[in-house]
Amino acid sequence: MKKQILTGNEAIARGALAAGAKVITGYPGTPSSEVIGSLLKEKELTGVKVEWSVNEKIAFEIAAAAAWTGQRALCTMKMSGLNVAYDSLISAAYSGCRGGLVIYVADDPGVSTGMCEQDSRGFALISDMPMLEPASVAQAYDLTVFAFRLSEAIGSPVFLRGVTNIAQSHAPVEMQEHELPPEKPVSLPKDIATYTKAGAIICQNQHFALLQSLDEAEVMLRKEKMDTLILGKKRGLGIIGVGVAASYIDEAIDLAREQGFSQEDADISYLQLCHTLPYPTEEISTMLGHCGRLLILEELEPHLERRVYLQAYQEKQNVQIWGKENGVFSRSGEYNAALITQALLTMEGISLPEDIERPNPARLCAARPITTCAGCPHRGTFLAINKALRKAGVKQSEALVTGDIGCTILGMNAPFNTLWTELSMGASIGLAQGFIYAGIKTPMVATIGDSTFFHAGLPALVNVVQHNINMTVVIMDNGWTAMTGMQTNPGTDEAHQAAGKKQIDIELLCRGMGVEQVLVADPYDLPQATEAMSAAIAHFGPSVVLMRRECAIQSGRRKISYGDLVLDNEKCTLCKACINQCGCPALSLEGGALVLDKNQCNGCGVCKSICKFGALSLNAE
């Protein structure tokens, strides 16, 4: 055993290795990305296949197939990715697994990383699958190892749910030494009744088996003493916490005592859980029979709380239950010690002093500007779209440009104000087609990133081509999955791919799909990019503009400069067009003069194309 400081995601990665996982797949999605990201940095992972897949559905299917053959497999994703994978996941849950199959999904209470504040426990409920919920970084490691054993013992996939505050936190973790996965015989029994859904009786039998496996999981969790139950004073206060919410209890009680909370430790009963599903029915029953009041702690949806209400009704227990259903907590936002302190004081009828900061989830959201980095090629793309639409006689207030997930959506903000919509991966193309069907008459432009295009944009573009839709798709090809941490994708240059991986050329792909007009432009060359956009908008039928230039962060890491930008303040009229239109962080105003930050500027030259007075010039390097 050795101890090392890890993030929650790294702890899960190491736990999977310690458990002997042979296949580890996923799609980048903050806050889950570092599981696979950390493994890909390992120099020696002999016998373990690790990959970023094209999307979460494919990643899950690869992992499920490995588990069907008897190997252990892990699939990782963020909460939004579970929506993508679920079509295959629910079917695989019915079929079960032979090797351990663990699905790690990272939720984001408080929405630190964007997208929906989705509680993935709902998927566990409708899938009848166990979901383990670590309360700490160290427990994330332990539960990962246990999850594989649990999966094989019950013959069912198992969810492992993380949240941002664990996935991204650091803590010491005691780990086993990594060993090569044990060699297992690889086989897939020819069993139609298990691996197909060909008939109602097959599906029903599989469902019965799945429900039975959930009951078996409850028994195993109890036998292994994975939960902590401590009984205090009879008819006293009880606290039930699950996952990360349970980790704040001790600190919250200390804070509450400073404000007059009088309950002693011996008076309070505790049930600290590492799972919501399977429901810990016996433990809940014990708490209901022992306590007079119960405080339920769980982030987001009141899944556990509603079970407590149901059991209290069924068992005719007269217990006061405090949580979300009586308005003590909100169904939105992450928990912390202060929030739980406020609940404890409310239960005791103690008013918070005026000088105490009252937790407010909305106030915890940082009001920070979101824009593209200095030298970002997307800056030229947004400017080119805006210029081309103006040339076509469309006012910016009337233009409808759909956005997609990732850095692409940064075009919604000033100074660009280009995009109007964001829905889900790949949805920009389908939305644009729907707007056309609805009767929108202005030129229709859909924007999408390269990784997102591979993830979910391909089928949407096929639909556009099949139905001969008059619209332009702008694929912003910067060569990386940039928003989530610079992971590779199928379009990444082979020089930066892992050995043996191939690059897929988006231009050839679009032409092969039958797109009538495919133009390639350099977003650093604003006049050329604008001309390409104008030509695409003028074309009747499906067109694609491939805006191709590497992400500025990645090229900057290799010290690549595209030229030496020179500022001549004598020619500068302080019209501020370069700042107001371009919005590059390398340009600013100080002391009544324009200032160029050479440390940020990579010489992309986009601002030079905007300046009408020659105050900005570019010397080639």
Secondary structure, 3 states (H helix, E strand, C coil): CEEEEEEHHHHHHHHHHHCCCCEEEECCCCCCCHHHHHHHCCCCCCCCEEEECCCHHHHHHHHHHHHHCCCCEEEEEEHHHHHHHHHHHHHHHHHCCCCCEEEEEEECCCCCCCCCCCCCHHHHHHHCCCEECCCCHHHHHHHHHHHHHHHHHHCCCEEEEEEHHHHCCEEEEEECCCCCCCCCCCCCCCCHHHHCCCCHHHHHHHHHHHHHHHHHHHHHHHHCCCCEEECCCCCCEEEEEEHHHHHHHHHHHHHHHHCCCCCCHHHCEEEEECEEECCCHHHHHHHHHHCCEEEEECCCCCHHHHHHHHHHHHCCCCCEEECCCCCCCCCCCCCCHHHHHHHHHHHCCCCCCCCCCCCCHHHHCCCCCCCCCCCCHHHHHHHHHHHHHHHCCCCCCCCEEECCCCHHHHHHCCCCCCCCECCCCCHHHHHHHHHHHHCCCCCEEEEEEHHHHHHHHHHHHHHHHHCCCCEEEEEEECCCECCCCCECCCCCCHHHCCCCCCCCCHHHHHHHCCCCEEEEECCCCHHHHHHHHHHHHHCCCEEEEEEECCCHHHHHHCCCCCCEEEECCCCCCCCCHHHHHHCCCCEEEECCEEEECCCCCCCCCHHHHHCCCCCEEEECC
